[in-house]
Amino acid sequence: KKKKKKKNLMMCTTFTTTTNTTAWLGVTPRRPHRGATTGNANGRRVASNSSSNSNGKALSLQQIKVDKNRNRDEFQNWPVWGCEASTFPWTYGSTEQCYILKGRVIVTPDGASEGVTLEAGDFAEMEKGLSCTWDVIEDISKCYKFV
C-alpha cells in the first residue's frame, strides 16, 4: 500500500457571540523565535532595539503596541479567537486590536532579533502589513477586531 503523506495542520478555533466555527489552517510551523521585551513607565512594552532585513529596511517592534492598563469589560462584545500551543507565520492585512484573555504568546516581526510577549490582561495593536511569527507558548484566547 502507498502511504499517504500527512499535512502539518494546526487547529485554531474562532468563537463569536452567535456561532462556534473551527478553522483548520494548513501552515508550516517555523522554528520558534524567543525574545524579550522591556517595559516603560506607563505600562507599555516596547522593543529594546530594532533590526534590519536583507534589503536594509528597518524593522521595528513599534508595529506592535501593548497596553497593560485596559479593562476587560471594554472588549466583551468583540469576537473571541483561540489557538493551542503552536508556532506559525502570520501577516496582517488590516490593523488588529486584541485583548488577551488567557495564555501567552511571543510575536516576532520577520527579520527582528526579538519579539513581544503578550499574556493574559494585555491589550495589543498590530499594524497593517506586519509579517511575523506567532509562538504560542500557552494555549491562547483573545478578543479581537480589525480596524
N, C-alpha and C positions, 0 to 999 in steps of 0.2 A: 504494500500500500504506500501511496505517496503521502508524506507528512505535510500537513497544512502549516504554513508559516503564520504565526500569531502576530497580530499587530500589537504594538505597545500602546495600550489605552489607559487613560486616566479618567476616573469618574468624578464629575463635578455636578453639583445639584443647584438649581436655581429655584427659589421659592418666591412666590408673590402672595399677596394677601388673598387672592381668589383661587389660585391653582398651584399644584406642585408639578414641576417639569424636571425630568432628569435628562441631562445632555451628556453624550459621550463625545469626547474630543480626541481625535487621533493626533497626538503630539509626540514628538521625540524629546524626552527629557534630556537636558544637558547637565553637565557636571555642576553640582550646586556651587553657588558663589557665596562665600561668607564675608561679612563685612561688619563694620562698627559705625556708630554714629555718635555725635556729641550733642549735648543739649545747650540751649541758651537760656537766658533769664526769664523769658516769657513762656517757657514750656514747649517751644517748638524744637523739633530735632532738625538739625541741619548737617550737611556733609562737612567733614573736616577738610576735604580737598576735592579737586576735580581732576579729570584726566582728559586725554585726547584720543580720538580714534585714528585709524590708519590714514585718513585724509587730513589729519592735523586739526580737525574741527573740535572745539572744546566741548566736552560732555560734562554736565553739571548735575549734581543731585538736587539742584534747586528746582528741577522739573517735578520733584516730589516734595510737597509741603505737608507737614504734620503738626497738628494742634492737639495737645493733651487736655485742653480745658473746655471740652464741649459736653453738653448734656445729652445723654442717650435718648431722651424723650423727643428731641428735635427731629429724630430720624424714624419715628415709629410708623410713618406712612410710606416709607421707601421699601422697594423690593429687597429681599434677602437672598444672598448667594452663599453657597458653602462648598468647600473642597477639602478632601482628605490630604494628609501629608504627601507631598509630591514636589517635583521641580518641573517648570515648564516656561517656555518663552511667551511673551505677550507684547503686542503693540497696540497702543491706544489710538483709535480712530477719532475719538472725541475726548474732551477733558472729563475725567471721572472724579466724583467726590464719593468717599465712603467712610463709614464708621465701623470699626472692628468690634464685633460683638463678643467673639471668643477666638482663641488661638493665637498663633504667632507666625509671621512671615518675614523674610528678608527680600526686599525688592531692589534689584541691582540693575541700573541702566546699562545697556550694552556698551562695552568699552570702558566702563568705570572700574576702578580698583576696589571699591567697597559699595555696600548697599545701605538701605534704610530699613531698620527693623520696625515693623508695625505689630502691635499687640492689642489685646482687649482694652477698650476705652479710648483708643486713638482715632482721631478724625484725620483723613488724608485726602489730598488732591493730587492727581496725576495728570500732567498736562497732555493735551492732544499731541500726537506724534511721538510720544515716549515709547521706545522699544526697550524692553527689559526682560529679566528673568525673575520669575516668582519662585522662591524656595520656601515652600510651606513647611515649617518646622513642626507645628502642631495643627491638627485639623482646624480649619478656619471657617468662620461665619461672619458675613459683613452685610450691612445695609448699604445700598449704593444708588447713585443716579448719575446720568451723563448730562453735562451742561454745555 
